[in-house]
Amino acid sequence: MGVLPTRAKVAVATIICVNTVACGITLGGNGFANADPVPPPDASSAASAPYDDPFYRPPADFGAAAPGTILRSRPVTLSSISLLADKAQAWQLLYRTTNSQGQPMATVTTVLRPIAGPVHGLVSYQIPEDASTAQCAPSRFLGTASGPVDTVGSAILAVDIGPLNAVIAEGFALSVPDYEGPGSEWGAAKQPGYAVLDGIRAAQSFESLGLSGTRTPTAMWGYSGGSLASGWAAQLQPDYAPELAIRATALGGFLTNPAQAVSRTIGTVFAGVPISVLPGLVRSEPALVAAFDTHLTPSGRALFETAGAQCVTANITSYPSVDLNDQLDMPFRDFMALPDVRSAFAQLNLGGSTPAIPLFVYHSVNDEMVPVEGVDETVAHYCATGASVTYVRDQASEHGLLGLTGAPAALNWLTEQLTGDPVRPQCTTRTVASALGLATTSLPQATRDILDGTRASVTAPVLPEG
């Protein structure tokens, strides 16, 4: 199916884990379908946020605030990207946003700005969290309010450090939101988009970033699970946040159909990913709660409880090739065909509305986790309904590798949209040998060196075949 030998595919699974927030750490959290299920936090209770830090608990009356309102802030010490050459100042903002039921919710974004020089714009970067516990939220690893630097988090963010640092090197501020929210509802409809957009609102109003409010040139960028959140934000922006001057969105490893991705990885070396995200996804949909509660076997309940309390790499390493067919009282395909289940998953798909923001979509033709057919279909729908999409289909990579090889082209395109003339609305599709071959002339050599260095350091152990 792909271009890599089987042995290398196992190594790519490790790269994908490194490309998420949560590699190799087992932390507390609530799974799904316990004998006595624990409900997700409601709008007035964000206390289950990372390590019971009171910073994450919103004031009692926060629901009366407008979406994007900063509820509190604090400076933080960077625990990851401070290891790279381009230093930044960072803060965490607790802000009011909206959950998938349309109710007030509070979450956190980590915001950064270059220490030196003016800030030319803002990029909201959605890290692929891919977990069902708030202990794996991006803010847990990006910065600490006090205490020692989180060296484990530094290793975990090995791939994301490159794009984050390159954005800072380009003179842009960053917003890195905990878009899954305090309930860690991966894949929830709309909520991640609301959280991204309100994180942008909060960042634009935060005086220390030196931005120009809603006039700030702004872009969004997400890969894999981060692309799903970014896609929701792009679709929701015209109605939910029309005042934001969002000029561009880059979507890589574009996850448009969660059911397709879950089904694709069952019984593979990536089988730990669906069991990592399903507990949170299920919590967001009452119909799925009922269905899984009815059809999970006792071993399936135990698996969801454990996997829902771990970060994704712990699940990949703990459950290689676990088969969800063995965790239900019917074949997984039949379960997904149940009317209530099929209908609930359909509500989670992107493509229901058309983004007004120009999009750069890059996806591997050989993606073994997110089928390219779903991306082709969504892009075609966007284009048919008036969107502007630059779509690049990459032949040489697979899911994990394109996160590395596609980053320079994505940042190059975003930089051009933020600093140049507005893009002319159009739809183009190209299938290329490798995204690495795309022009990156807009990026200074220092920025390209950052991305090249990240790619080389992460892929070096994977390439030898002997």
C-alpha positions as CSV (number, residue, x, y, z in Angstrom):
1,M,0.0,0.0,0.0
2,G,2.8,2.4,0.8
3,V,6.3,3.2,-0.3
4,L,8.1,2.1,2.9
5,P,9.2,-1.4,3.7
6,T,7.3,-3.0,6.6
7,R,10.2,-2.6,9.0
8,A,10.4,1.1,8.3
9,K,6.6,1.4,8.8
10,V,7.0,0.4,12.4
11,A,9.6,3.1,12.8
12,V,7.3,5.6,11.2
13,A,4.7,4.8,13.9
14,T,7.3,6.1,16.3
15,I,7.7,9.3,14.3
16,I,4.0,9.8,14.3
17,C,4.0,9.5,18.1
18,V,6.8,12.0,18.3
19,N,4.6,14.3,16.1
20,T,2.0,14.3,18.9
21,V,2.0,15.9,22.3
22,A,1.9,12.7,24.2
23,C,4.8,10.4,23.6
24,G,5.6,7.7,26.1
25,I,3.9,9.1,29.3
26,T,1.2,7.4,31.3
27,L,-0.7,10.0,33.3
28,G,-4.0,10.1,35.1
29,G,-7.4,10.7,33.4
30,N,-10.8,9.4,32.8
31,G,-11.5,6.8,30.2
32,F,-14.9,5.8,28.9
33,A,-17.3,3.1,29.8
34,N,-16.2,2.3,33.3
35,A,-18.5,0.1,35.4
36,D,-19.4,3.5,36.9
37,P,-18.8,6.1,34.1
38,V,-17.4,9.5,35.1
39,P,-19.2,12.3,33.1
40,P,-17.0,14.8,31.3
41,P,-16.6,18.2,32.8
42,D,-19.4,20.7,32.2
43,A,-19.1,24.4,31.4
44,S,-18.6,25.4,35.0
45,S,-16.1,22.7,35.9
46,A,-12.7,22.7,34.1
47,A,-11.0,21.4,37.2
48,S,-10.0,18.2,35.5
49,A,-7.4,20.2,33.5
50,P,-3.7,19.2,33.7
51,Y,-2.5,18.2,37.1
52,D,-5.3,19.9,39.0
53,D,-3.6,23.3,38.5
54,P,-6.0,26.0,39.7
55,F,-5.0,28.2,36.8
56,Y,-7.2,26.0,34.6
57,R,-10.3,26.5,36.7
58,P,-12.5,29.4,35.4
59,P,-14.3,31.8,37.7
60,A,-17.9,30.9,38.5
61,D,-19.4,33.6,36.2
62,F,-17.1,33.1,33.2
63,G,-20.0,32.0,31.0
64,A,-21.2,35.6,30.9
65,A,-18.1,36.8,29.2
66,A,-17.8,37.0,25.4
67,P,-16.1,34.2,23.5
68,G,-12.4,34.9,23.4
69,T,-12.3,36.8,26.6
70,I,-9.1,36.2,28.7
71,L,-10.1,35.0,32.1
72,R,-6.5,35.0,33.5
73,S,-3.0,34.9,32.2
74,R,0.5,33.9,33.5
75,P,4.0,34.0,32.1
76,V,5.6,30.6,31.5
77,T,9.0,29.1,31.0
78,L,9.3,27.3,27.7
79,S,10.0,23.7,28.3
80,S,10.5,22.7,24.7
81,I,11.1,25.2,22.0
82,S,13.6,27.0,24.3
83,L,16.0,24.2,23.3
84,L,16.2,25.7,19.8
85,A,18.2,28.7,18.6
86,D,15.4,31.3,18.3
87,K,14.1,32.2,21.7
88,A,10.7,33.4,22.5
89,Q,8.7,34.8,25.4
90,A,5.6,32.8,26.4
91,W,2.4,33.1,28.4
92,Q,-0.6,30.9,29.0
93,L,-4.1,32.4,28.7
94,L,-7.3,30.9,30.1
95,Y,-10.1,32.1,27.9
96,R,-13.8,31.6,27.4
97,T,-14.9,29.6,24.4
98,T,-17.8,27.3,23.4
99,N,-18.2,23.5,23.6
100,S,-19.8,21.2,21.0
101,Q,-23.2,21.7,22.6
102,G,-23.0,25.4,22.3
103,Q,-22.4,26.0,26.0
104,P,-19.6,28.2,27.6
105,M,-16.3,26.4,28.1
106,A,-12.9,27.5,29.3
107,T,-9.6,26.3,27.9
108,V,-6.0,27.4,27.7
109,T,-3.7,28.6,24.9
110,T,0.0,29.0,25.1
111,V,1.0,32.2,23.3
112,L,4.6,33.1,22.2
113,R,6.3,36.0,20.6
114,P,9.9,36.6,19.4
115,I,12.1,38.2,22.0
116,A,13.6,40.6,19.5
117,G,12.1,42.6,16.7
118,P,8.5,43.5,15.7
119,V,5.7,40.9,15.4
120,H,4.4,40.7,11.9
121,G,1.3,38.6,12.5
122,L,-0.1,35.6,14.3
123,V,-0.2,31.9,13.5
124,S,-2.5,29.5,15.4
125,Y,-0.7,26.2,15.4
126,Q,-2.7,23.1,16.3
127,I,-0.6,20.3,17.7
128,P,-2.0,16.8,17.2
129,E,-2.8,15.9,20.7
130,D,-4.6,12.6,19.8
131,A,-5.5,11.7,23.4
132,S,-8.5,11.5,25.7
133,T,-7.0,12.9,28.9
134,A,-6.3,16.5,29.7
135,Q,-2.9,15.5,31.1
136,C,-1.8,15.3,27.4
137,A,-2.9,18.8,26.5
138,P,-0.3,20.9,24.6
139,S,0.0,23.4,27.5
140,R,1.2,20.6,29.7
141,F,4.3,20.2,27.6
142,L,5.0,23.6,26.1
143,G,5.5,25.7,29.2
144,T,5.7,25.6,33.0
145,A,4.7,28.4,35.3
146,S,7.5,27.4,37.7
147,G,9.9,24.6,38.5
148,P,12.3,22.7,36.3
149,V,12.2,22.6,32.5
150,D,10.1,19.6,31.3
151,T,12.8,17.7,29.4
152,V,10.4,14.8,28.7
153,G,8.1,17.3,26.9
154,S,11.1,18.6,25.0
155,A,11.7,15.2,23.6
156,I,8.0,14.6,22.9
157,L,7.7,17.7,20.8
158,A,10.7,16.8,18.6
159,V,8.8,17.3,15.3
160,D,6.6,20.2,16.3
161,I,9.6,22.1,17.7
162,G,10.7,22.7,14.1
163,P,7.5,24.4,12.8
164,L,7.0,26.3,16.0
165,N,10.5,27.6,16.1
166,A,10.4,28.4,12.3
167,V,7.2,30.5,12.8
168,I,8.9,32.5,15.6
169,A,12.0,32.9,13.4
170,E,9.8,34.4,10.7
171,G,8.7,37.1,13.2
172,F,5.2,35.8,13.9
173,A,3.5,35.3,17.2
174,L,2.0,31.9,18.0
175,S,-1.2,30.6,19.7
176,V,-1.1,26.9,20.5
177,P,-4.5,26.1,22.0
178,D,-5.7,23.1,24.1
179,Y,-8.4,22.7,21.5
180,E,-9.8,19.4,22.9
181,G,-11.0,21.4,25.9
182,P,-11.1,20.3,29.6
183,G,-13.1,17.2,28.6
184,S,-10.4,16.0,26.1
185,E,-13.0,15.4,23.5
186,W,-10.9,14.5,20.4
187,G,-12.8,14.7,17.2
188,A,-15.8,16.5,18.6
189,A,-17.9,18.4,16.1
190,K,-17.3,22.2,16.1
191,Q,-15.7,22.5,19.6
192,P,-12.1,22.4,18.4
193,G,-12.9,25.1,15.8
194,Y,-14.4,27.3,18.4
195,A,-11.4,26.8,20.7
196,V,-9.0,27.7,17.9
197,L,-10.9,30.8,16.9
198,D,-11.4,32.0,20.5
199,G,-7.7,31.3,21.1
200,I,-6.9,33.7,18.3
201,R,-9.3,36.3,19.7
202,A,-7.6,36.0,23.1
203,A,-4.1,36.2,21.6
204,Q,-5.0,39.2,19.5
205,S,-6.2,41.1,22.6
206,F,-3.2,40.1,24.8
207,E,-1.2,43.3,25.0
208,S,2.2,41.6,25.7
209,L,2.1,40.0,22.2
210,G,2.2,43.5,20.6
211,L,-0.5,42.7,18.0
212,S,-3.0,44.9,16.2
213,G,-6.2,43.4,17.6
214,T,-8.6,42.0,15.0
215,R,-6.6,43.7,12.2
216,T,-3.6,41.4,12.9
217,P,-2.7,39.3,9.8
218,T,-3.5,35.8,11.1
219,A,-3.1,32.2,9.8
220,M,-3.8,28.7,11.1
221,W,-1.8,25.6,10.6
222,G,-2.4,22.0,11.7
223,Y,-1.2,18.5,10.8
224,S,-3.0,15.2,11.3
225,G,-5.3,15.6,14.4
226,G,-4.3,19.3,14.3
227,S,-5.7,19.6,10.8
228,L,-9.1,18.4,12.0
229,A,-9.2,21.2,14.5
230,S,-7.9,23.7,12.0
231,G,-10.5,22.5,9.4
232,W,-13.3,23.1,11.8
233,A,-12.0,26.6,12.6
234,A,-11.8,27.4,8.9
235,Q,-15.4,26.2,8.3
236,L,-16.8,28.0,11.3
237,Q,-15.0,31.3,11.0
238,P,-17.4,33.1,8.6
239,D,-20.3,32.8,11.0
240,Y,-18.6,32.4,14.4
241,A,-15.7,34.9,14.1
242,P,-16.2,37.0,11.0
243,E,-14.2,39.9,12.5
244,L,-10.9,38.0,12.5
245,A,-8.5,38.8,9.6
246,I,-7.5,35.2,9.0
247,R,-5.7,35.2,5.7
248,A,-4.7,31.5,5.3
249,T,-4.9,28.0,6.7
250,A,-2.5,25.1,6.1
251,L,-3.9,21.6,6.5
252,G,-1.5,18.6,6.3
253,G,-2.3,14.9,6.7
254,F,-5.8,16.3,6.4
255,L,-8.2,14.4,8.7
256,T,-11.7,15.0,7.3
257,N,-13.5,11.8,8.3
258,P,-12.7,10.4,11.8
259,A,-14.6,7.1,11.0
260,Q,-12.4,6.5,8.0
261,A,-9.2,7.0,10.0
262,V,-10.3,4.8,12.9
263,S,-11.3,2.0,10.6
264,R,-8.1,2.3,8.6
265,T,-5.8,1.7,11.6
266,I,-7.5,-1.2,13.3
267,G,-5.2,-4.1,13.7
268,T,-2.2,-2.2,12.3
269,V,1.0,-0.9,13.9
270,F,-1.0,2.3,14.5
271,A,-3.8,0.5,16.3
272,G,-3.0,2.4,19.5
273,V,-4.2,5.6,17.9
274,P,-7.9,4.8,17.7
275,I,-8.1,3.4,21.2
276,S,-6.3,6.6,22.4
277,V,-8.8,9.0,20.8
278,L,-12.1,7.0,20.9
279,P,-12.8,7.5,24.6
280,G,-12.7,11.3,24.2
281,L,-14.6,11.2,20.9
282,V,-17.4,9.1,22.4
283,R,-17.8,11.5,25.3
284,S,-18.8,14.2,22.8
285,E,-21.7,12.3,21.3
286,P,-24.5,10.9,23.5
287,A,-25.5,8.3,20.8
288,L,-22.0,7.0,20.8
289,V,-21.9,6.7,24.6
290,A,-25.0,4.6,24.4
291,A,-23.8,2.4,21.6
292,F,-20.3,1.7,23.0
293,D,-21.8,1.1,26.4
294,T,-24.1,-1.5,25.0
295,H,-21.6,-3.3,22.7
296,L,-18.2,-3.1,24.4
297,T,-17.1,-6.4,25.9
298,P,-15.6,-6.5,29.5
299,S,-12.2,-6.5,28.0
300,G,-13.1,-3.6,25.7
301,R,-14.3,-1.6,28.7
302,A,-11.0,-2.2,30.5
303,L,-9.1,-1.3,27.4
304,F,-11.0,2.0,27.0
305,E,-10.5,2.8,30.6
306,T,-6.7,2.3,30.4
307,A,-6.2,3.8,27.0
308,G,-8.4,6.8,27.8
309,A,-6.0,7.7,30.7
310,Q,-2.8,7.5,28.6
311,C,-1.2,9.6,26.0
312,V,-1.1,8.3,22.5
313,T,2.4,6.9,22.3
314,A,1.9,4.9,25.5
315,N,-1.1,3.4,23.8
316,I,0.8,2.6,20.5
317,T,3.6,1.0,22.4
318,S,1.4,-0.8,24.9
319,Y,-1.2,-2.1,22.3
320,P,0.6,-3.0,19.1
321,S,-1.9,-4.3,16.5
322,V,-4.8,-4.4,19.1
323,D,-8.0,-5.3,17.2
324,L,-11.2,-3.5,18.0
325,N,-13.1,-6.4,16.5
326,D,-12.1,-8.3,19.6
327,Q,-13.4,-5.6,22.0
328,L,-17.0,-5.5,20.8
329,D,-19.8,-8.1,20.7
330,M,-20.0,-7.8,16.9
331,P,-17.5,-7.0,14.1
332,F,-16.4,-3.4,14.1
333,R,-17.7,-2.9,10.6
334,D,-21.1,-4.0,11.7
335,F,-21.0,-1.8,14.7
336,M,-20.1,1.2,12.5
337,A,-23.0,0.4,10.3
338,L,-25.6,0.7,13.1
339,P,-27.9,3.6,12.2
340,D,-27.2,5.6,15.4
341,V,-23.5,5.1,15.2
342,R,-23.3,5.9,11.5
343,S,-25.3,9.1,12.0
344,A,-23.3,10.2,15.0
345,F,-20.0,9.8,13.1
346,A,-21.3,11.6,10.1
347,Q,-21.8,14.7,12.2
348,L,-18.0,14.7,12.9
349,N,-17.0,15.0,9.3
350,L,-15.6,18.1,7.7
351,G,-17.2,19.4,4.4
352,G,-20.6,20.5,5.7
353,S,-19.8,24.2,5.0
354,T,-17.3,26.1,2.8
355,P,-14.3,28.0,4.3
356,A,-13.9,31.6,3.2
357,I,-10.2,31.4,4.1
358,P,-7.8,30.3,1.4
359,L,-6.5,26.8,2.1
360,F,-3.2,25.0,1.5
361,V,-3.8,21.2,1.7
362,Y,-1.0,18.7,1.6
363,H,-1.5,15.0,1.9
364,S,0.3,11.8,1.1
365,V,-1.2,9.6,-1.6
366,N,0.1,6.6,0.3
367,D,-1.2,7.8,3.7
368,E,-1.7,4.7,5.8
369,M,-3.7,6.4,8.5
370,V,-5.9,9.0,6.8
371,P,-7.1,7.7,3.4
372,V,-6.4,10.2,0.6
373,E,-9.8,9.4,-1.0
374,G,-11.5,11.3,1.9
375,V,-9.3,14.3,1.3
376,D,-9.9,14.3,-2.4
377,E,-13.6,14.3,-1.8
378,T,-13.6,17.1,0.7
379,V,-11.3,19.3,-1.4
380,A,-13.6,18.7,-4.5
381,H,-16.6,19.7,-2.4
382,Y,-14.8,22.8,-1.1
383,C,-13.9,23.8,-4.7
384,A,-17.3,23.1,-6.1
385,T,-18.8,25.4,-3.4
386,G,-16.5,28.4,-4.0
387,A,-13.5,27.8,-1.7
388,S,-9.9,28.7,-2.7
389,V,-7.7,25.6,-2.2
390,T,-4.1,24.8,-3.2
391,Y,-4.0,21.0,-3.0
392,V,-0.7,19.1,-3.1
393,R,-0.8,15.3,-3.2
394,D,2.6,13.9,-2.2
395,Q,3.8,10.5,-3.7
396,A,7.0,9.9,-1.8
397,S,5.9,10.1,1.8
398,E,3.5,8.5,4.2
399,H,1.5,10.0,7.1
400,G,4.3,10.6,9.6
401,L,7.0,11.6,7.1
402,L,4.9,14.2,5.3
403,G,4.6,16.0,8.7
404,L,8.3,16.7,8.3
405,T,8.8,16.9,4.5
406,G,5.7,19.1,3.9
407,A,6.4,21.7,6.6
408,P,8.7,23.9,4.6
409,A,6.2,24.3,1.7
410,A,3.3,24.9,4.2
411,L,5.2,27.6,6.1
412,N,6.4,29.1,2.8
413,W,2.8,29.4,1.6
414,L,1.5,30.8,4.9
415,T,4.3,33.4,5.0
416,E,3.4,34.6,1.5
417,Q,-0.2,34.9,2.4
418,L,0.6,36.8,5.6
419,T,3.1,39.2,4.2
420,G,2.1,39.6,0.6
421,D,-1.0,40.5,-1.4
422,P,-4.2,38.5,-0.7
423,V,-4.3,35.2,-2.6
424,R,-6.4,35.2,-5.8
425,P,-9.3,32.8,-5.2
426,Q,-8.7,29.6,-7.2
427,C,-8.6,25.8,-6.8
428,T,-5.5,23.8,-8.0
429,T,-4.5,20.2,-7.5
430,R,-1.0,18.9,-8.1
431,T,0.4,15.4,-7.5
432,V,4.1,15.8,-6.9
433,A,6.9,13.4,-6.3
434,S,7.7,15.1,-3.0
435,A,6.6,18.3,-1.3
436,L,10.3,18.9,-0.6
437,G,10.6,19.8,-4.2
438,L,8.2,22.7,-3.9
439,A,9.7,26.2,-4.0
440,T,10.5,27.7,-0.6
441,T,12.2,30.9,-1.8
442,S,10.1,33.1,0.6
443,L,11.8,31.5,3.6
444,P,15.1,32.9,4.8
445,Q,17.9,30.3,4.9
446,A,17.9,30.4,8.7
447,T,14.3,29.3,8.8
448,R,14.9,26.5,6.2
449,D,17.8,25.3,8.3
450,I,15.6,25.0,11.3
451,L,13.1,22.8,9.4
452,D,15.8,20.8,7.7
453,G,17.6,20.2,11.0
454,T,14.4,18.9,12.6
455,R,13.6,16.6,9.7
456,A,17.1,15.2,9.6
457,S,17.3,14.6,13.4
458,V,13.9,12.8,13.5
459,T,14.2,10.7,10.3
460,A,17.8,9.7,10.6
461,P,17.1,6.6,12.7
462,V,14.4,5.5,10.3
463,L,16.1,5.5,6.9
464,P,18.6,2.7,7.2
465,E,17.2,-0.6,6.0
466,G,20.0,-3.0,7.0
